[in-house]
Amino acid sequence: MEFDLTEEQKFWKKTVHEFVAKEVQPKAHEVDVTGEFNWAAVRKMGPLGLLGLNIPEEYGGAGVDSISAAIAIEELGWACGSTALAVAAHNGLGTTPLVMFGSEGLKRKWLPLVADGKHKLGSLALTEPGAGSDLQGGVTTKAVRDGNEWVIHGAKMWCTNASIAEYIITLVRTDPKGGSQSLSQILVPTDTPGLNIGPAEKKMGLHGSPTHAVTYEEVRVPLDNLIGEEGRGLHQTLATLDGGRIGIGAISVGLAQAAFEYAVHYARERRAFGKPIAEQQAIQWMLADAATEIEAARALLYKAAWLKEQRRHYNKEAAMAKMFATEMAERVCRNAIQIHGGYGYSSEYPVERLYRDARLMTIGEGTSEIQRLVIARHILR
């Protein structure tokens, strides 16, 4: 689907696809089995611009448009869910708050560092052990002023990239009275004393994308490490998540596209009852549904990205795209396994991995249930 892409966007898509087909996809199975992050490929992403999708060129990034960013993440999802999630979280969560709200000093210090491919990535810590979707009321990690420093105490969960990050932008409570103006975002370098990153979580899928619990014990950082204004952390986080949802949707489309391609190839090659199973109507219907739903999800995704690029409100559209694309990917990957039959359940075939990787997408960066609430609130306003 070209969706009236510009010539530049078409060339970008081709360039990224060729890169991931060579550097990322061949390692996807190994990454899943070993749980090792694919640093070899990620190091090469810096010069290509894949680590600075949202970062302006003046800070060492590629500064591509929002549709081009979605295209890049989709291609990564097609190649390897683990690598795609880490890179999407780096771009969408780890750098976006800095780009959108950070001071000039923070931008110049940190953005070139995480965009060049020679250093580590960016990370964002929101979720806490006692609260998932409830950011406003559930954040207990606190930061208090002490002279010219913030002192942070607390704990976070499900922090993507924590062990491979230069810094963790942390959502903290800076006003104990509570309310929507009580939260702030603070940049915490990962080598700061008192910051403890736990072992990588053991997960159903996405084994090569490290996820960690993080604790803050008297962690001290300069007051200047505040992202944006004090008390605007919730607003900044919600704005960040809107863009992040496009990223998760893009990964999902990529995973589904890969599963669909494997299913088509297998259906043509596999014979049963004297003919290729692709000639069986039951198989044809699953493939037709997959092709249709992938196209629909991509269109929703591009619309949300286009609205973002136009600096128009896209909260509802991002929620729609994320919800539909993630649920679609689970269906497509499930049916790809069904088309493969018993072989689909074997880890020797990639559709098994794709299905496990796709399962997270309806949960991360806002569950499908939260997306439905967001959409419904827009409808009922």
C-alpha positions as YAML, in Angstrom:
chain: A
units: angstrom
residues:
- id: 1
  name: MET
  ca: [0.00, 0.00, 0.00]
- id: 2
  name: GLU
  ca: [1.48, 3.33, -1.05]
- id: 3
  name: PHE
  ca: [-1.15, 5.62, 0.57]
- id: 4
  name: ASP
  ca: [0.05, 8.51, -1.61]
- id: 5
  name: LEU
  ca: [3.50, 8.42, -0.06]
- id: 6
  name: THR
  ca: [5.90, 11.04, -1.36]
- id: 7
  name: GLU
  ca: [8.88, 9.92, -3.43]
- id: 8
  name: GLU
  ca: [11.09, 10.66, -0.43]
- id: 9
  name: GLN
  ca: [8.92, 8.49, 1.83]
- id: 10
  name: LYS
  ca: [8.96, 5.64, -0.71]
- id: 11
  name: PHE
  ca: [12.75, 5.81, -0.92]
- id: 12
  name: TRP
  ca: [12.98, 5.89, 2.89]
- id: 13
  name: LYS
  ca: [10.74, 2.81, 3.15]
- id: 14
  name: LYS
  ca: [12.89, 0.94, 0.63]
- id: 15
  name: THR
  ca: [16.11, 1.98, 2.39]
- id: 16
  name: VAL
  ca: [14.91, 0.92, 5.85]
- id: 17
  name: HIS
  ca: [13.46, -2.35, 4.52]
- id: 18
  name: GLU
  ca: [16.73, -3.30, 2.86]
- id: 19
  name: PHE
  ca: [18.66, -2.46, 6.03]
- id: 20
  name: VAL
  ca: [16.44, -4.48, 8.39]
- id: 21
  name: ALA
  ca: [16.25, -7.41, 5.95]
- id: 22
  name: LYS
  ca: [20.04, -7.61, 6.06]
- id: 23
  name: GLU
  ca: [20.90, -6.60, 9.62]
- id: 24
  name: VAL
  ca: [17.85, -7.33, 11.80]
- id: 25
  name: GLN
  ca: [15.61, -10.10, 10.44]
- id: 26
  name: PRO
  ca: [18.36, -12.78, 10.15]
- id: 27
  name: LYS
  ca: [19.08, -12.37, 13.87]
- id: 28
  name: ALA
  ca: [15.44, -12.38, 15.05]
- id: 29
  name: HIS
  ca: [15.34, -16.06, 16.01]
- id: 30
  name: GLU
  ca: [18.69, -15.89, 17.80]
- id: 31
  name: VAL
  ca: [17.63, -12.76, 19.69]
- id: 32
  name: ASP
  ca: [14.44, -14.53, 20.80]
- id: 33
  name: VAL
  ca: [16.30, -17.65, 21.98]
- id: 34
  name: THR
  ca: [19.22, -15.94, 23.74]
- id: 35
  name: GLY
  ca: [17.49, -12.78, 24.98]
- id: 36
  name: GLU
  ca: [20.54, -10.81, 23.85]
- id: 37
  name: PHE
  ca: [19.86, -7.30, 22.57]
- id: 38
  name: ASN
  ca: [20.95, -6.86, 18.95]
- id: 39
  name: TRP
  ca: [23.55, -4.16, 19.54]
- id: 40
  name: ALA
  ca: [25.38, -5.01, 16.31]
- id: 41
  name: ALA
  ca: [22.40, -3.83, 14.22]
- id: 42
  name: VAL
  ca: [21.48, -0.94, 16.51]
- id: 43
  name: ARG
  ca: [25.00, 0.50, 16.28]
- id: 44
  name: LYS
  ca: [24.46, 0.81, 12.52]
- id: 45
  name: MET
  ca: [21.08, 2.52, 12.97]
- id: 46
  name: GLY
  ca: [22.58, 5.80, 14.19]
- id: 47
  name: PRO
  ca: [24.06, 6.91, 10.85]
- id: 48
  name: LEU
  ca: [20.87, 5.80, 9.07]
- id: 49
  name: GLY
  ca: [18.75, 8.02, 11.33]
- id: 50
  name: LEU
  ca: [16.72, 5.27, 12.98]
- id: 51
  name: LEU
  ca: [17.79, 6.34, 16.49]
- id: 52
  name: GLY
  ca: [16.83, 9.97, 15.95]
- id: 53
  name: LEU
  ca: [13.50, 9.73, 14.15]
- id: 54
  name: ASN
  ca: [11.92, 12.48, 16.28]
- id: 55
  name: ILE
  ca: [15.12, 14.38, 17.02]
- id: 56
  name: PRO
  ca: [15.78, 17.56, 14.97]
- id: 57
  name: GLU
  ca: [18.93, 17.56, 12.85]
- id: 58
  name: GLU
  ca: [20.46, 20.34, 14.97]
- id: 59
  name: TYR
  ca: [20.65, 17.84, 17.86]
- id: 60
  name: GLY
  ca: [22.07, 15.00, 15.76]
- id: 61
  name: GLY
  ca: [18.80, 13.38, 14.74]
- id: 62
  name: ALA
  ca: [17.09, 12.63, 11.44]
- id: 63
  name: GLY
  ca: [14.02, 14.74, 12.15]
- id: 64
  name: VAL
  ca: [11.85, 12.74, 9.74]
- id: 65
  name: ASP
  ca: [8.13, 13.40, 9.35]
- id: 66
  name: SER
  ca: [5.67, 11.40, 11.44]
- id: 67
  name: ILE
  ca: [4.60, 9.07, 8.60]
- id: 68
  name: SER
  ca: [8.25, 8.28, 7.81]
- id: 69
  name: ALA
  ca: [8.81, 7.50, 11.50]
- id: 70
  name: ALA
  ca: [5.85, 5.11, 11.47]
- id: 71
  name: ILE
  ca: [7.18, 3.48, 8.28]
- id: 72
  name: ALA
  ca: [10.56, 2.88, 9.93]
- id: 73
  name: ILE
  ca: [9.05, 1.29, 13.04]
- id: 74
  name: GLU
  ca: [6.75, -0.90, 10.92]
- id: 75
  name: GLU
  ca: [9.74, -2.19, 8.95]
- id: 76
  name: LEU
  ca: [11.56, -2.95, 12.19]
- id: 77
  name: GLY
  ca: [8.47, -4.80, 13.45]
- id: 78
  name: TRP
  ca: [8.44, -6.82, 10.23]
- id: 79
  name: ALA
  ca: [12.05, -7.83, 10.89]
- id: 80
  name: CYS
  ca: [12.16, -8.42, 14.67]
- id: 81
  name: GLY
  ca: [9.61, -7.51, 17.35]
- id: 82
  name: SER
  ca: [12.22, -7.27, 20.10]
- id: 83
  name: THR
  ca: [14.50, -4.87, 18.27]
- id: 84
  name: ALA
  ca: [11.51, -2.88, 17.03]
- id: 85
  name: LEU
  ca: [10.10, -2.42, 20.53]
- id: 86
  name: ALA
  ca: [13.43, -1.24, 21.96]
- id: 87
  name: VAL
  ca: [13.96, 1.24, 19.12]
- id: 88
  name: ALA
  ca: [10.33, 2.41, 19.20]
- id: 89
  name: ALA
  ca: [10.49, 2.93, 22.98]
- id: 90
  name: HIS
  ca: [13.77, 4.82, 22.58]
- id: 91
  name: ASN
  ca: [12.34, 7.13, 19.92]
- id: 92
  name: GLY
  ca: [8.74, 7.45, 21.09]
- id: 93
  name: LEU
  ca: [9.25, 7.48, 24.86]
- id: 94
  name: GLY
  ca: [12.92, 7.98, 25.62]
- id: 95
  name: THR
  ca: [13.59, 11.02, 23.44]
- id: 96
  name: THR
  ca: [10.18, 12.61, 22.80]
- id: 97
  name: PRO
  ca: [9.81, 14.29, 26.22]
- id: 98
  name: LEU
  ca: [13.25, 15.85, 25.76]
- id: 99
  name: VAL
  ca: [12.49, 17.01, 22.22]
- id: 100
  name: MET
  ca: [9.07, 18.43, 23.10]
- id: 101
  name: PHE
  ca: [9.65, 19.86, 26.57]
- id: 102
  name: GLY
  ca: [13.34, 19.70, 27.53]
- id: 103
  name: SER
  ca: [15.57, 22.71, 28.13]
- id: 104
  name: GLU
  ca: [18.13, 23.69, 25.52]
- id: 105
  name: GLY
  ca: [20.90, 22.50, 27.83]
- id: 106
  name: LEU
  ca: [19.39, 19.04, 28.30]
- id: 107
  name: LYS
  ca: [18.72, 18.69, 24.58]
- id: 108
  name: ARG
  ca: [22.27, 19.58, 23.59]
- id: 109
  name: LYS
  ca: [23.79, 17.32, 26.22]
- id: 110
  name: TRP
  ca: [21.72, 14.17, 25.77]
- id: 111
  name: LEU
  ca: [20.02, 14.02, 22.36]
- id: 112
  name: PRO
  ca: [23.19, 13.78, 20.19]
- id: 113
  name: LEU
  ca: [24.47, 11.12, 22.57]
- id: 114
  name: VAL
  ca: [21.51, 8.75, 22.19]
- id: 115
  name: ALA
  ca: [21.04, 9.34, 18.45]
- id: 116
  name: ASP
  ca: [24.54, 8.48, 17.21]
- id: 117
  name: GLY
  ca: [24.47, 4.69, 17.68]
- id: 118
  name: LYS
  ca: [27.78, 4.75, 19.56]
- id: 119
  name: HIS
  ca: [26.22, 5.13, 22.98]
- id: 120
  name: LYS
  ca: [23.19, 3.71, 24.77]
- id: 121
  name: LEU
  ca: [19.52, 4.56, 24.22]
- id: 122
  name: GLY
  ca: [16.81, 6.55, 26.00]
- id: 123
  name: SER
  ca: [14.18, 5.21, 28.40]
- id: 124
  name: LEU
  ca: [11.00, 6.37, 30.17]
- id: 125
  name: ALA
  ca: [9.75, 5.06, 33.53]
- id: 126
  name: LEU
  ca: [6.04, 5.47, 34.26]
- id: 127
  name: THR
  ca: [4.40, 2.32, 35.64]
- id: 128
  name: GLU
  ca: [4.73, 1.41, 39.32]
- id: 129
  name: PRO
  ca: [4.33, -1.92, 41.12]
- id: 130
  name: GLY
  ca: [1.03, -0.90, 42.68]
- id: 131
  name: ALA
  ca: [-0.48, 0.92, 39.70]
- id: 132
  name: GLY
  ca: [-0.67, 0.36, 35.97]
- id: 133
  name: SER
  ca: [-2.92, 2.62, 33.92]
- id: 134
  name: ASP
  ca: [-3.66, 5.00, 36.82]
- id: 135
  name: LEU
  ca: [-0.84, 7.48, 36.37]
- id: 136
  name: GLN
  ca: [-2.45, 10.47, 38.05]
- id: 137
  name: GLY
  ca: [-3.35, 8.69, 41.26]
- id: 138
  name: GLY
  ca: [-0.99, 5.74, 41.23]
- id: 139
  name: VAL
  ca: [2.46, 7.37, 41.11]
- id: 140
  name: THR
  ca: [4.15, 7.23, 44.51]
- id: 141
  name: THR
  ca: [7.76, 7.75, 43.40]
- id: 142
  name: LYS
  ca: [8.57, 11.18, 44.82]
- id: 143
  name: ALA
  ca: [11.15, 13.88, 44.22]
- id: 144
  name: VAL
  ca: [11.89, 16.61, 46.74]
- id: 145
  name: ARG
  ca: [14.20, 19.61, 46.46]
- id: 146
  name: ASP
  ca: [17.37, 19.66, 48.54]
- id: 147
  name: GLY
  ca: [19.52, 22.69, 47.73]
- id: 148
  name: ASN
  ca: [20.35, 22.55, 44.04]
- id: 149
  name: GLU
  ca: [19.31, 18.89, 43.67]
- id: 150
  name: TRP
  ca: [16.26, 16.67, 43.36]
- id: 151
  name: VAL
  ca: [16.24, 13.69, 45.71]
- id: 152
  name: ILE
  ca: [14.20, 10.79, 44.33]
- id: 153
  name: HIS
  ca: [12.76, 7.80, 46.20]
- id: 154
  name: GLY
  ca: [10.51, 5.10, 44.77]
- id: 155
  name: ALA
  ca: [10.14, 2.18, 42.39]
- id: 156
  name: LYS
  ca: [9.06, 1.60, 38.79]
- id: 157
  name: MET
  ca: [8.08, -1.51, 36.84]
- id: 158
  name: TRP
  ca: [8.11, -2.60, 33.19]
- id: 159
  name: CYS
  ca: [10.76, -0.06, 32.23]
- id: 160
  name: THR
  ca: [11.73, -0.86, 28.64]
- id: 161
  name: ASN
  ca: [15.43, -0.28, 27.80]
- id: 162
  name: ALA
  ca: [16.48, 0.48, 31.39]
- id: 163
  name: SER
  ca: [19.63, -1.66, 31.16]
- id: 164
  name: ILE
  ca: [20.59, -0.34, 27.71]
- id: 165
  name: ALA
  ca: [19.85, 3.34, 28.38]
- id: 166
  name: GLU
  ca: [21.99, 6.41, 28.99]
- id: 167
  name: TYR
  ca: [19.19, 7.89, 31.08]
- id: 168
  name: ILE
  ca: [15.69, 7.16, 32.36]
- id: 169
  name: ILE
  ca: [13.15, 9.97, 32.20]
- id: 170
  name: THR
  ca: [11.16, 9.31, 35.37]
- id: 171
  name: LEU
  ca: [7.63, 10.37, 36.22]
- id: 172
  name: VAL
  ca: [7.67, 11.52, 39.86]
- id: 173
  name: ARG
  ca: [5.40, 13.25, 42.34]
- id: 174
  name: THR
  ca: [6.81, 16.66, 43.19]
- id: 175
  name: ASP
  ca: [3.75, 17.92, 45.11]
- id: 176
  name: PRO
  ca: [2.58, 15.63, 47.94]
- id: 177
  name: LYS
  ca: [-0.87, 17.26, 47.91]
- id: 178
  name: GLY
  ca: [-1.69, 15.34, 44.72]
- id: 179
  name: GLY
  ca: [-3.83, 16.33, 41.77]
- id: 180
  name: SER
  ca: [-3.10, 16.71, 38.06]
- id: 181
  name: GLN
  ca: [-0.45, 19.38, 38.72]
- id: 182
  name: SER
  ca: [1.52, 17.27, 41.20]
- id: 183
  name: LEU
  ca: [3.63, 15.21, 38.79]
- id: 184
  name: SER
  ca: [6.86, 16.08, 36.97]
- id: 185
  name: GLN
  ca: [9.36, 14.38, 34.67]
- id: 186
  name: ILE
  ca: [13.02, 14.27, 35.69]
- id: 187
  name: LEU
  ca: [15.95, 12.92, 33.67]
- id: 188
  name: VAL
  ca: [18.03, 10.44, 35.68]
- id: 189
  name: PRO
  ca: [21.34, 9.23, 34.17]
- id: 190
  name: THR
  ca: [21.61, 5.46, 34.62]
- id: 191
  name: ASP
  ca: [25.01, 5.74, 36.33]
- id: 192
  name: THR
  ca: [23.55, 7.86, 39.16]
- id: 193
  name: PRO
  ca: [24.25, 6.40, 42.64]
- id: 194
  name: GLY
  ca: [21.14, 4.93, 44.24]
- id: 195
  name: LEU
  ca: [19.53, 3.98, 40.92]
- id: 196
  name: ASN
  ca: [19.16, 0.21, 40.85]
- id: 197
  name: ILE
  ca: [18.08, -1.66, 37.72]
- id: 198
  name: GLY
  ca: [16.77, -5.15, 38.41]
- id: 199
  name: PRO
  ca: [17.35, -8.23, 36.25]
- id: 200
  name: ALA
  ca: [15.50, -8.45, 32.94]
- id: 201
  name: GLU
  ca: [11.92, -9.67, 33.33]
- id: 202
  name: LYS
  ca: [11.13, -13.14, 32.01]
- id: 203
  name: LYS
  ca: [8.42, -12.60, 29.44]
- id: 204
  name: MET
  ca: [6.20, -14.56, 27.05]
- id: 205
  name: GLY
  ca: [7.80, -12.89, 24.05]
- id: 206
  name: LEU
  ca: [10.00, -9.96, 22.99]
- id: 207
  name: HIS
  ca: [12.90, -11.64, 24.75]
- id: 208
  name: GLY
  ca: [15.50, -9.40, 23.11]
- id: 209
  name: SER
  ca: [13.86, -6.19, 24.37]
- id: 210
  name: PRO
  ca: [15.00, -5.80, 27.99]
- id: 211
  name: THR
  ca: [12.36, -4.79, 30.52]
- id: 212
  name: HIS
  ca: [13.20, -4.09, 34.16]
- id: 213
  name: ALA
  ca: [12.08, -3.05, 37.59]
- id: 214
  name: VAL
  ca: [13.92, 0.09, 38.71]
- id: 215
  name: THR
  ca: [14.33, 1.41, 42.26]
- id: 216
  name: TYR
  ca: [15.41, 4.88, 43.37]
- id: 217
  name: GLU
  ca: [17.11, 5.11, 46.77]
- id: 218
  name: GLU
  ca: [18.19, 8.67, 47.60]
- id: 219
  name: VAL
  ca: [18.92, 9.31, 43.94]
- id: 220
  name: ARG
  ca: [20.29, 12.86, 43.53]
- id: 221
  name: VAL
  ca: [20.25, 14.76, 40.25]
- id: 222
  name: PRO
  ca: [20.58, 18.50, 39.49]
- id: 223
  name: LEU
  ca: [17.45, 20.65, 39.55]
- id: 224
  name: ASP
  ca: [18.20, 21.41, 35.89]
- id: 225
  name: ASN
  ca: [17.35, 17.78, 35.04]
- id: 226
  name: LEU
  ca: [13.66, 18.67, 35.32]
- id: 227
  name: ILE
  ca: [11.95, 18.14, 31.94]
- id: 228
  name: GLY
  ca: [9.82, 21.18, 31.14]
- id: 229
  name: GLU
  ca: [7.91, 22.83, 33.97]
- id: 230
  name: GLU
  ca: [7.38, 21.42, 37.44]
- id: 231
  name: GLY
  ca: [3.84, 20.07, 37.80]
- id: 232
  name: ARG
  ca: [3.38, 19.44, 34.07]
- id: 233
  name: GLY
  ca: [4.55, 15.83, 34.15]
- id: 234
  name: LEU
  ca: [1.13, 14.27, 33.60]
- id: 235
  name: HIS
  ca: [0.39, 16.52, 30.61]
- id: 236
  name: GLN
  ca: [3.82, 15.79, 29.14]
- id: 237
  name: THR
  ca: [3.41, 12.06, 29.66]
- id: 238
  name: LEU
  ca: [-0.01, 11.91, 28.00]
- id: 239
  name: ALA
  ca: [1.31, 13.89, 25.02]
- id: 240
  name: THR
  ca: [4.25, 11.48, 24.78]
- id: 241
  name: LEU
  ca: [2.01, 8.42, 24.93]
- id: 242
  name: ASP
  ca: [-0.11, 9.64, 22.01]
- id: 243
  name: GLY
  ca: [2.95, 9.43, 19.78]
- id: 244
  name: GLY
  ca: [4.06, 6.19, 21.41]
- id: 245
  name: ARG
  ca: [0.76, 4.59, 20.49]
- id: 246
  name: ILE
  ca: [1.47, 5.23, 16.83]
- id: 247
  name: GLY
  ca: [4.78, 3.43, 17.38]
- id: 248
  name: ILE
  ca: [3.16, 0.38, 18.99]
- id: 249
  name: GLY
  ca: [0.58, 0.31, 16.20]
- id: 250
  name: ALA
  ca: [3.38, 0.42, 13.64]
- id: 251
  name: ILE
  ca: [5.22, -2.51, 15.26]
- id: 252
  name: SER
  ca: [1.94, -4.44, 15.20]
- id: 253
  name: VAL
  ca: [1.41, -3.80, 11.50]
- id: 254
  name: GLY
  ca: [4.97, -4.97, 10.85]
- id: 255
  name: LEU
  ca: [4.50, -8.16, 12.88]
- id: 256
  name: ALA
  ca: [1.22, -8.88, 11.09]
- id: 257
  name: GLN
  ca: [2.77, -8.20, 7.67]
- id: 258
  name: ALA
  ca: [5.57, -10.68, 8.41]
- id: 259
  name: ALA
  ca: [3.15, -13.35, 9.65]
- id: 260
  name: PHE
  ca: [0.95, -12.80, 6.58]
- id: 261
  name: GLU
  ca: [3.90, -13.21, 4.21]
- id: 262
  name: TYR
  ca: [5.02, -16.42, 5.93]
- id: 263
  name: ALA
  ca: [1.45, -17.74, 5.77]
- id: 264
  name: VAL
  ca: [1.09, -16.99, 2.06]
- id: 265
  name: HIS
  ca: [4.40, -18.68, 1.28]
- id: 266
  name: TYR
  ca: [3.53, -21.75, 3.35]
- id: 267
  name: ALA
  ca: [0.03, -22.03, 1.86]
- id: 268
  name: ARG
  ca: [1.50, -22.08, -1.63]
- id: 269
  name: GLU
  ca: [4.12, -24.72, -0.76]
- id: 270
  name: ARG
  ca: [2.20, -27.04, 1.54]
- id: 271
  name: ARG
  ca: [0.13, -29.72, -0.19]
- id: 272
  name: ALA
  ca: [-2.83, -31.61, 1.26]
- id: 273
  name: PHE
  ca: [-5.54, -33.67, -0.39]
- id: 274
  name: GLY
  ca: [-3.55, -33.56, -3.61]
- id: 275
  name: LYS
  ca: [-3.19, -29.81, -4.02]
- id: 276
  name: PRO
  ca: [-1.61, -26.74, -2.35]
- id: 277
  name: ILE
  ca: [-3.59, -25.70, 0.73]
- id: 278
  name: ALA
  ca: [-3.76, -22.20, -0.79]
- id: 279
  name: GLU
  ca: [-6.51, -23.62, -3.01]
- id: 280
  name: GLN
  ca: [-8.65, -24.45, 0.02]
- id: 281
  name: GLN
  ca: [-11.36, -21.86, 0.64]
- id: 282
  name: ALA
  ca: [-10.81, -21.90, 4.42]
- id: 283
  name: ILE
  ca: [-7.19, -20.86, 3.90]
- id: 284
  name: GLN
  ca: [-8.09, -18.26, 1.28]
- id: 285
  name: TRP
  ca: [-10.56, -16.59, 3.64]
- id: 286
  name: MET
  ca: [-7.98, -16.30, 6.44]
- id: 287
  name: LEU
  ca: [-5.50, -14.76, 4.01]
- id: 288
  name: ALA
  ca: [-8.12, -12.39, 2.61]
- id: 289
  name: ASP
  ca: [-9.10, -11.24, 6.10]
- id: 290
  name: ALA
  ca: [-5.43, -10.72, 7.02]
- id: 291
  name: ALA
  ca: [-4.68, -8.68, 3.90]
- id: 292
  name: THR
  ca: [-7.76, -6.51, 4.44]
- id: 293
  name: GLU
  ca: [-7.12, -5.87, 8.13]
- id: 294
  name: ILE
  ca: [-3.43, -5.05, 7.60]
- id: 295
  name: GLU
  ca: [-4.39, -2.46, 4.96]
- id: 296
  name: ALA
  ca: [-7.05, -0.97, 7.27]
- id: 297
  name: ALA
  ca: [-4.67, -0.77, 10.23]
- id: 298
  name: ARG
  ca: [-1.97, 0.87, 8.14]
- id: 299
  name: ALA
  ca: [-4.46, 3.47, 6.88]
- id: 300
  name: LEU
  ca: [-5.55, 4.30, 10.44]
- id: 301
  name: LEU
  ca: [-1.91, 4.53, 11.46]
- id: 302
  name: TYR
  ca: [-0.96, 6.86, 8.63]
- id: 303
  name: LYS
  ca: [-3.96, 9.07, 9.35]
- id: 304
  name: ALA
  ca: [-2.93, 9.47, 12.99]
- id: 305
  name: ALA
  ca: [0.67, 10.15, 11.94]
- id: 306
  name: TRP
  ca: [-0.47, 12.69, 9.34]
- id: 307
  name: LEU
  ca: [-2.57, 14.54, 11.92]
- id: 308
  name: LYS
  ca: [0.41, 14.58, 14.27]
- id: 309
  name: GLU
  ca: [2.60, 16.00, 11.50]
- id: 310
  name: GLN
  ca: [-0.01, 18.72, 10.85]
- id: 311
  name: ARG
  ca: [0.11, 19.60, 14.57]
- id: 312
  name: ARG
  ca: [-3.59, 18.84, 14.88]
- id: 313
  name: HIS
  ca: [-5.28, 16.91, 17.68]
- id: 314
  name: TYR
  ca: [-4.73, 13.22, 17.11]
- id: 315
  name: ASN
  ca: [-5.42, 11.68, 20.53]
- id: 316
  name: LYS
  ca: [-8.55, 9.83, 19.37]
- id: 317
  name: GLU
  ca: [-6.99, 8.74, 16.07]
- id: 318
  name: ALA
  ca: [-3.84, 7.44, 17.80]
- id: 319
  name: ALA
  ca: [-6.01, 5.43, 20.19]
- id: 320
  name: MET
  ca: [-8.04, 4.03, 17.30]
- id: 321
  name: ALA
  ca: [-4.95, 3.10, 15.32]
- id: 322
  name: LYS
  ca: [-3.24, 1.51, 18.31]
- id: 323
  name: MET
  ca: [-6.30, -0.47, 19.39]
- id: 324
  name: PHE
  ca: [-7.17, -1.75, 15.92]
- id: 325
  name: ALA
  ca: [-3.61, -2.51, 14.81]
- id: 326
  name: THR
  ca: [-2.65, -4.39, 17.96]
- id: 327
  name: GLU
  ca: [-5.81, -6.50, 18.04]
- id: 328
  name: MET
  ca: [-5.50, -7.10, 14.30]
- id: 329
  name: ALA
  ca: [-1.90, -8.30, 14.68]
- id: 330
  name: GLU
  ca: [-2.92, -10.87, 17.27]
- id: 331
  name: ARG
  ca: [-5.63, -12.22, 14.94]
- id: 332
  name: VAL
  ca: [-3.36, -12.33, 11.90]
- id: 333
  name: CYS
  ca: [-0.52, -14.04, 13.79]
- id: 334
  name: ARG
  ca: [-2.96, -16.51, 15.32]
- id: 335
  name: ASN
  ca: [-4.33, -17.44, 11.88]
- id: 336
  name: ALA
  ca: [-0.82, -17.67, 10.45]
- id: 337
  name: ILE
  ca: [-0.14, -20.39, 13.02]
- id: 338
  name: GLN
  ca: [-3.43, -22.06, 12.08]
- id: 339
  name: ILE
  ca: [-2.44, -22.08, 8.39]
- id: 340
  name: HIS
  ca: [0.89, -23.68, 9.31]
- id: 341
  name: GLY
  ca: [-0.90, -26.37, 11.34]
- id: 342
  name: GLY
  ca: [1.34, -28.29, 13.73]
- id: 343
  name: TYR
  ca: [4.43, -26.64, 12.29]
- id: 344
  name: GLY
  ca: [3.06, -23.26, 13.33]
- id: 345
  name: TYR
  ca: [3.28, -24.30, 16.96]
- id: 346
  name: SER
  ca: [6.96, -25.16, 16.58]
- id: 347
  name: SER
  ca: [9.62, -22.62, 17.44]
- id: 348
  name: GLU
  ca: [11.41, -23.70, 14.26]
- id: 349
  name: TYR
  ca: [8.89, -21.60, 12.34]
- id: 350
  name: PRO
  ca: [8.84, -17.81, 12.87]
- id: 351
  name: VAL
  ca: [5.05, -17.46, 13.16]
- id: 352
  name: GLU
  ca: [5.23, -18.88, 16.69]
- id: 353
  name: ARG
  ca: [7.59, -16.08, 17.75]
- id: 354
  name: LEU
  ca: [5.55, -13.44, 15.94]
- id: 355
  name: TYR
  ca: [2.42, -14.51, 17.82]
- id: 356
  name: ARG
  ca: [4.19, -14.27, 21.19]
- id: 357
  name: ASP
  ca: [5.67, -10.89, 20.31]
- id: 358
  name: ALA
  ca: [2.31, -9.53, 19.14]
- id: 359
  name: ARG
  ca: [0.59, -10.44, 22.40]
- id: 360
  name: LEU
  ca: [2.13, -7.58, 24.36]
- id: 361
  name: MET
  ca: [0.95, -4.91, 21.97]
- id: 362
  name: THR
  ca: [-2.65, -4.80, 23.27]
- id: 363
  name: ILE
  ca: [-1.21, -4.19, 26.76]
- id: 364
  name: GLY
  ca: [1.81, -1.88, 26.47]
- id: 365
  name: GLU
  ca: [1.46, 1.92, 26.27]
- id: 366
  name: GLY
  ca: [-2.20, 1.75, 27.23]
- id: 367
  name: THR
  ca: [-4.29, -1.41, 27.10]
- id: 368
  name: SER
  ca: [-7.04, -1.88, 24.53]
- id: 369
  name: GLU
  ca: [-9.51, -1.13, 27.31]
- id: 370
  name: ILE
  ca: [-7.86, 2.24, 27.97]
- id: 371
  name: GLN
  ca: [-7.86, 3.00, 24.24]
- id: 372
  name: ARG
  ca: [-11.61, 2.33, 24.15]
- id: 373
  name: LEU
  ca: [-12.10, 4.73, 27.06]
- id: 374
  name: VAL
  ca: [-10.11, 7.41, 25.25]
- id: 375
  name: ILE
  ca: [-12.12, 6.93, 22.05]
- id: 376
  name: ALA
  ca: [-15.45, 6.87, 23.90]
- id: 377
  name: ARG
  ca: [-14.66, 10.12, 25.75]
- id: 378
  name: HIS
  ca: [-14.05, 11.87, 22.44]
- id: 379
  name: ILE
  ca: [-17.28, 10.48, 21.00]
- id: 380
  name: LEU
  ca: [-19.38, 11.47, 24.02]
- id: 381
  name: ARG
  ca: [-17.99, 14.95, 24.58]
...
